Amino acid sequence: MSSSAIPTFDKTAQTTHLWLNEIGEEIGLDDQQSWHVTGAVLHALRDRLPIELAAHLGSQLPLLVRGAYYDQFRPSELPKRVRSLDEFLQMIATELTFGRPVNTKEAARAVFKVLSRHLSPGQIDKVREALPEEVRTIWSEPGTQDISGRATADTSGRSKGMSH
């Protein structure tokens, strides 16, 4: 039986929980910590992308994650001119100053892997290409690795898209 009268809420809660579990397993965090990491990485990503691409990426996210993605969104200030990996990781670190210390590079990698696994390869390609080369180096090719870093069985080298 459904936990709410609105199936959309149940589905987004399940999908969000799956994403948080995958991130937590990757870097050893509980769901609450994974939620904070997800928001911090998505904010850094959103704020670095051209506005149209940032909006399109947001539309592909599960409803709950989309809410975190758009939290404190200021489109008039975008895109931020982050050109290096260190600047990108500092954007993430700024949001993670409270709570348990987290390796921001590993946090970004974990969120990027989840995005690659659950969003369409075409969308991921567009987002990756909009990032500075240094940031792209920590985002493995879409669909080429599972959450543990092992190669996937998909012979096309692409992940199967699943947006919600």
Order of alpha helices (4+ residues) and beta strands (2+ residues): alpha-alpha-alpha-alpha-alpha-alpha-alpha-alpha
